[in-house]
Amino acid sequence: MIIPRGYIRTFISWLRLVIRTIAFRSYTSILSVLRRVFQHCQSIIDGKERIFRESGLAWSSQPAAVNQEKSTSVTLAVPLFEPSPRQSDGWNGVASDIQSPLDSCAPWIISMPEPSTTTSIAIISHSVAPVQSFDSITLIPATPGQIKRYDRIEFQGDYALYEVPKGLLDCSEELALVSGWEPLTHPEGALFFYHSYKRVFTDADIRAPGMVDNIGKAVDKAYKEVENAGIDLDPSVELVLEFMNGDHEEWGYYFADHDRRIIFWFEAHKSSDLIGGVRGVKCADHIRYALESQYWLHVELYPNKRFLPKDVVVRLREIVMYTQADNITSDTSLAPFSSEEVASMLSLMDPLMGSAGIEHEHPHEHSVWIVARFMEEFCNVKFVNFCGQPGARLNADQSLYGDTNTRSNNILLRVMNFILFGSPNAYNKVLRKIWVDSTIVQPRWKNFINRLNNEWNGYTIFSTVMLAVDISFLAVPSVGTQKAAILVSYMSTLCAMGSLVVSLVLAGQVNDSRRDSAKSVASFMEAISVSVLGLEGLALMLCLPFALLIWGMAFFAAALSIVIFTSSVVTISIVSPIWVAILILATWPVLASNDVHISDLFSWITKQIKSHRIPSWSATRARVESDV
């Protein structure tokens, strides 16, 4: 079939028109889409919210929600609570339907709105009842270290079998909110309560009669005092209340700021619990480390419902790596942990990084507790060592208060040091490196105690052997006729027995709570240092097993010498040179330990000879002739 040329030309012209039209519309659509994308990106950069709507395509940006989510992801604050329209601000059971325990664990502060709705963010205002008397409530500034959680002991009743009800176990009654207070369980097992709307933590039992009214007044008074003091509270600030001395009308309080990571009060406050035994605190940037240490203790006490920021874990990992490097390369490291402990801490960093920055899942209170416990220790070390201050402590041996004297001026202690072969002075030097400026160097204390245990175990064996040797020596028939040898042998036996008894007693005392924690060790050292003899008395006590064992050996050597030198002349002539050589060799280490060396003795003798040189005969004759 042959198609005419006119039809072919018409078909080609029509096909060109269709292709040109389709291409033009496609280019127009692509350019339109690119234009809208560019405008949307520009609106995000400028920080402006714009809505672009065209047929079939809608764009919306919500910087408020993004910024709010970002602000909550960089702190350890409990996520803000958005009250529902039916929520009441009362305390006496009116707000018991605020949240269920499961709903209170929701991590999101705001909900993402639909494109056609506007975003609303809940700003929590701590309103106070206008007509309310606070005269019966007393608020006292406190610190997290004053929370008496570990001092509360409640004895349980008699043994009884608990009858488990049939069906599924229902704990909703025990976990129900009490006037807005949610019961939470610490990873260690302690029970505490949190009010999500007022952002208040407390260890007080809210379910006790009258407790809700009392703590409600305390909370309102605290926020009222903050308002009167002119302090602007960030919405993430948390309040902690602790009733003092069992009186519900007297409450300890503090606020925790998660942006600055410090605690604060609505009044000026001086606290010995805050600075401990640190003297010379003069600057705000110094006391800040103490406030930050208390902040981390606050997070450690109340880690529930929190998310772990990634930057906090990164900071902790950097500190731990530096601490391990300092332990490896320096013998005077300021690290509060030993190298083995820091290595164990490093093994936790990777799992913690896996828990950090995850907000769409449940809170990680265990990871938060781990980080807070470590950060509390490191911040406290910085405060104690005057980090960032002129004259900061850079070595564990460095004293900031000028207490570097290791020799006692007590005549009695000097005499005892000589009698006990200089061992008290040696132990005193070690103790001065452990107890620096009334602060315990925990890694050194642990190493010192482990070394003492090993030494005392060895002294116990040597003392037992020495006792056996003395008893066997007394059983020799030729010794029984020499009263002097018997008397000296008795003294050797008593010294060996004393060394054995003191070693066992000291090993039993040191293995108790004095080596468990830094606090118990510091209390023990503080009590020793304020005694009559001070640390020198402790050094004298610790050296007794060694000194008594040495005296036991010395007395046995004396008894043996008596037997030797009362024997025949032949025996004396043969044994005497060996006896003198052994005496010199045994005396040498004792003299060296007291900085008395043979070379120094020879130098002293030579110097004395030169200073008193005998004049020659010619010089004497010339002087006589001149006199004549």
Buried (B, 14 or more C-beta within 10 A) or exposed (E): EEEEEEEEEEEEEEEEEEEEEEEEEEEEEEEEEEEBEEEBEEBBEEEEBEEBEEEEEEBBBBBBBEEBBEBBBBBBBBBBBBBEEEBBBEBEEEBBBBBEBEEBBBBBBBEEBEEEEEBEEBEBEBEBEEEEEBEEBBBBBBBBBBBEBEEEEEEEEEEEEEEEEEEEEEEEEEBEBBBBBBBBEBBEEBEBBBBBBBBBBBBBBBEEEEBBEBBBBBBBBBBBBBBEEEEEBEBBBBBBBBBBEEEBEBBBBBBBBBEBBBBBBBEEEEBEEBBBEBEEBEEEEBBBBBBBBBBBBBBBBBBBBBBBBBEBBBBBBEBBBEBBEBBEEEEEBBBBBBBEBBEEBBEBBEEBBEBBBBBEEEBBBEBBBBBBBBBBBBBBBBBBBBBEBEEBBEEBBBBBEEEEEBEBEBEEBBEBBEEBBBBBBBBBEBBBBBBBBBBBBBBBBBBBBEEBBEBBEBBBEBBBEBBEBBEEBBEEEEBEEBEEBBEBBBBBBBBBBBBBBBBBBBBEEBEEEBBEEBEBBBBBBEEBBEEEBBBBBBBBBBBBBBBBBBBBBBBBBBBBBBBBEBEEEEEEEEBEEEBEEEEEEEEEEEBEEBEEEEEEEEEEEEEEEEEEEEEEEEEEEEEEEEEE
